[in-house]
Amino acid sequence: MKKYIAEFIGTFILVFFGTGSVIVNEQFNNQLGLLGIAFTFGIIIMAIIYSLGNISGAHINPAVTITLLIGKLIDKKEALFYIIAQFIGALFASELLHLIFPNNLGLGSTNPSGSILQTIIIEIVSTFVLILTIFGVAQNETKTLAGLIVGLVVTGLILFAGPISGGSFNPARSFAPALISNNISHVWIYLTAPLVGSILALLLWNIITKEKEASR
């Protein structure tokens, strides 16, 4: 049960402060800017990994959990409850932000600024990089730096992807504000593209690790 509570809390914190930074930026004359939003997400992710990672692994992202499920690194029941906890945490955060900022129309939801194709490709490739990074830091001597590395990678990815796709890489992060603000026309992109990217990362990781083992 502790794991599911940790995933709920972690995803709540991510969405509250992450999408909250987008709202604050809109409400207060672009004071944060893209750099401030990107670093807010990155720093919050670092904090979540270091505070809750030893309890649940700090997935805080259905794409991560589904990837681990496909890779048989987590069982079906646990994965299901992780995902439920993540979406509920995200929805609670977006509902609270709606209460605080009732006049904000988007609540930090992600929408394509470029074309649909650009957004899909960027979300796939960015999630691919994120998941590959997570696999990498979890398997070697950099494990103790996982929070720092993953946080910085997310920061960099948002700086690149933010102006075009909104920089999501996380179905729960995009679904919650889209649902609460009733901006659901493009939410399908952010529910599907990260899953494609994460599965591609898993496939590549399996190929790389098998070749490494074979060469020993």
Legacy VTK file of the C-alpha trace (Angstrom):
# vtk DataFile Version 3.0
C-alpha trace
ASCII
DATASET POLYDATA
POINTS 216 float
0.000 0.000 0.000
2.887 2.359 0.781
4.051 2.109 -2.836
0.713 3.236 -4.212
0.455 6.113 -1.759
3.969 7.186 -2.770
2.994 7.126 -6.451
-0.129 9.150 -5.696
1.828 11.732 -3.714
4.716 11.853 -6.189
2.485 12.366 -9.218
0.395 14.912 -7.306
3.535 16.918 -6.507
4.808 16.667 -10.085
1.565 17.887 -11.630
0.816 20.504 -8.969
4.182 22.238 -9.227
4.991 21.352 -12.836
1.744 22.365 -14.489
1.371 24.971 -11.763
4.517 26.645 -13.057
2.900 26.877 -16.498
-0.157 28.519 -14.951
1.919 30.941 -12.869
3.892 31.871 -15.964
0.670 32.655 -17.812
-0.904 34.533 -14.905
2.119 36.674 -14.064
3.422 38.071 -17.334
5.798 35.290 -18.376
8.006 35.776 -15.326
9.188 32.170 -15.290
9.587 31.658 -19.033
10.380 28.327 -20.634
13.627 28.039 -18.661
11.839 28.519 -15.349
9.136 25.992 -16.233
11.706 23.432 -17.382
13.748 23.798 -14.207
10.624 23.600 -12.046
9.788 20.224 -13.557
13.392 19.039 -13.309
13.912 20.125 -9.698
10.576 18.688 -8.572
11.393 15.356 -10.228
14.759 15.304 -8.438
13.021 15.914 -5.113
10.439 13.193 -5.756
13.048 10.596 -6.764
15.213 11.251 -3.729
12.305 11.414 -1.259
10.016 8.644 -2.577
12.240 6.559 -4.842
13.172 4.110 -2.096
9.470 3.411 -1.470
7.929 2.984 -4.931
10.762 3.603 -7.364
9.194 7.006 -8.129
7.719 6.068 -11.485
5.256 9.028 -11.361
4.547 8.313 -15.028
2.300 5.608 -16.532
4.698 5.278 -19.476
7.449 4.205 -17.065
5.200 1.714 -15.285
3.854 0.205 -18.529
7.387 -0.138 -19.872
8.467 -2.013 -16.738
5.375 -4.196 -17.029
6.175 -5.108 -20.635
9.769 -5.771 -19.602
8.471 -8.056 -16.822
10.109 -5.910 -14.161
6.824 -5.371 -12.314
3.766 -7.619 -12.013
0.353 -6.818 -13.531
-1.469 -6.129 -10.291
1.188 -3.776 -8.986
1.420 -1.987 -12.342
-2.358 -1.494 -12.443
-2.461 0.065 -8.976
0.587 2.215 -9.775
-1.151 3.612 -12.850
-4.412 4.214 -10.992
-2.519 6.031 -8.223
-0.637 8.143 -10.778
-3.769 9.274 -12.605
-5.665 9.974 -9.389
-2.725 11.977 -8.017
-2.536 13.990 -11.220
-6.293 14.644 -11.215
-6.240 15.789 -7.582
-3.403 18.200 -8.406
-5.211 19.641 -11.431
-8.450 19.995 -9.467
-6.630 21.864 -6.719
-4.955 24.133 -9.281
-8.389 24.780 -10.802
-9.601 25.822 -7.355
-6.633 28.180 -6.914
-6.700 29.561 -10.470
-10.379 29.296 -11.540
-9.966 31.664 -14.490
-7.072 29.839 -16.110
-8.348 28.139 -19.255
-5.658 25.501 -19.799
-4.420 24.568 -16.300
-1.005 23.779 -17.779
-2.347 21.303 -20.327
-0.135 20.329 -23.256
-1.203 21.202 -26.791
0.673 21.167 -30.098
2.149 24.488 -31.163
3.627 22.900 -34.276
1.981 20.322 -36.481
0.415 17.128 -35.141
3.186 15.093 -36.782
5.904 17.254 -35.206
4.293 16.837 -31.798
3.935 13.067 -32.112
7.544 12.595 -33.216
8.939 14.900 -30.541
6.925 13.199 -27.783
8.020 9.753 -29.008
11.710 10.641 -29.275
11.771 12.612 -26.006
10.119 9.784 -24.066
12.534 7.356 -25.716
15.469 9.395 -24.366
13.882 9.706 -20.918
13.207 5.968 -20.549
16.639 5.045 -21.892
18.169 7.378 -19.308
16.123 5.793 -16.516
17.249 2.300 -17.544
20.838 3.460 -17.787
21.126 5.150 -14.396
19.334 2.270 -12.681
21.847 -0.297 -13.937
25.264 1.164 -13.162
27.380 3.090 -10.694
25.458 6.328 -11.367
22.391 4.955 -9.527
22.944 7.257 -6.556
22.806 10.203 -8.967
19.567 9.019 -10.579
17.475 11.919 -9.297
19.943 14.532 -10.487
20.467 12.926 -13.893
16.783 12.258 -14.628
15.813 15.731 -13.412
18.386 17.394 -15.662
17.356 15.258 -18.641
13.703 16.246 -18.155
14.772 19.890 -17.920
16.676 19.637 -21.192
13.881 17.784 -22.955
11.307 20.405 -21.939
13.580 23.209 -23.131
13.685 21.532 -26.540
10.162 20.107 -26.805
8.195 22.684 -24.822
7.720 25.258 -27.584
6.440 22.603 -30.009
4.649 19.811 -28.123
4.418 21.271 -24.626
6.994 18.762 -23.413
4.912 16.113 -21.663
6.463 12.595 -21.938
3.909 11.568 -19.313
0.284 10.538 -19.994
-0.930 11.386 -16.466
0.696 14.832 -16.554
-1.188 15.692 -19.764
-4.476 13.874 -19.146
-5.342 15.487 -15.800
-5.196 19.186 -16.769
-6.785 18.408 -20.144
-9.736 16.704 -18.476
-10.258 19.264 -15.701
-9.985 22.205 -18.139
-11.969 20.402 -20.864
-9.100 20.711 -23.378
-9.190 17.125 -24.568
-9.000 17.483 -28.360
-5.295 16.601 -28.516
-4.926 14.529 -25.363
-4.784 11.305 -27.407
-1.315 12.332 -28.621
0.013 12.558 -25.073
-1.580 9.270 -24.070
-0.129 7.304 -26.984
3.140 8.895 -28.164
4.968 8.502 -24.811
4.007 4.821 -24.744
5.455 4.297 -28.226
8.672 6.051 -27.220
8.989 4.093 -24.000
8.439 0.727 -25.692
11.040 1.575 -28.344
13.477 2.438 -25.549
12.791 -0.904 -23.872
13.377 -2.787 -27.125
16.677 -1.001 -27.722
17.770 -1.502 -24.120
17.087 -5.232 -24.367
19.117 -5.451 -27.588
22.021 -3.510 -26.091
22.131 -5.479 -22.849
21.844 -8.837 -24.613
24.719 -7.953 -26.915
26.756 -6.820 -23.911
26.116 -10.076 -22.096
26.938 -12.105 -25.208
30.288 -10.341 -25.617
31.464 -11.233 -22.116
LINES 1 217
216 0 1 2 3 4 5 6 7 8 9 10 11 12 13 14 15 16 17 18 19 20 21 22 23 24 25 26 27 28 29 30 31 32 33 34 35 36 37 38 39 40 41 42 43 44 45 46 47 48 49 50 51 52 53 54 55 56 57 58 59 60 61 62 63 64 65 66 67 68 69 70 71 72 73 74 75 76 77 78 79 80 81 82 83 84 85 86 87 88 89 90 91 92 93 94 95 96 97 98 99 100 101 102 103 104 105 106 107 108 109 110 111 112 113 114 115 116 117 118 119 120 121 122 123 124 125 126 127 128 129 130 131 132 133 134 135 136 137 138 139 140 141 142 143 144 145 146 147 148 149 150 151 152 153 154 155 156 157 158 159 160 161 162 163 164 165 166 167 168 169 170 171 172 173 174 175 176 177 178 179 180 181 182 183 184 185 186 187 188 189 190 191 192 193 194 195 196 197 198 199 200 201 202 203 204 205 206 207 208 209 210 211 212 213 214 215
